[in-house]
Amino acid sequence: MARQRRFIICAVAAIVGIWVLAITGHWYLDSLKMTAEKVRAYMESVDFATLTGDARANAIKELEDKLNALPYEERRRLRLQHLVNNWFNQMTETEKSQFVEATMPTGFKQMITAFQNLPDDKRRKLIDNTLNNLRNADHRPVSGMQNSTNAPAAGTNAPVISPQLEAEIRNIGLKTFYSQSSAETKAELAPVLEELQHQMENGRVMRQ
């Protein structure tokens, strides 16, 4: 009986230990994941307007790294909530251009070229699907995200991109329009490009 009790106690202790290790490991891995909320918290912890020189450049570089570490859904949430606007609007034109190029998804230029090579009907369908997906995402409440005073709340009637920008994309062509756009316009176009790339990688429209 004594041996049985010791065996049961050891077995229970082992099971509890495994659960503790699993929970700890899961918590640790979650803590390593970048989220839109962590990006927001970082920006609010830094007084960007007062930074100059290397400190300013390092702060922008750290923000770029955090944005690039975000999973797709978190990047889309952050883009649609316009949480980076407070910093972006204070950047110089050179900083804005470098920031936009540094935070675009990998392979997006190749994606634009591939998009332009598609038949007209597929391009129209991809643009329609992309804008619809962004509108739907913009109207869903974002769990775990505190709304910034500089960001419109999800569920407003504000367009994902301006009607003028949407018309120019459709009429001029995405590749030509992007190459001729300012850093501010490219930043506004960023969520569209990311969603468009996501649509093309999924291939649903491409297979139809």
Buried (B, 14 or more C-beta within 10 A) or exposed (E): EEEEEEEEEEEEEEEEEEEEEEEEEEEEEEEEEBBBBBBBEBBEEBEBEEBEEEEBEEBBEEBBEBBBBBEEEBBBBBBBBBBBBBBBEEBEEEBBBBBBEBBBBEEBBEBBEBBEEBEEEBBEBBBEBBBEBBEEBBEEEBEEBEEBEBBBEBEEEEEBBEEEBBEBBBEEBBBEBBEEBEBEBBBBBBBBBBBBBBBBEEEEBBEE
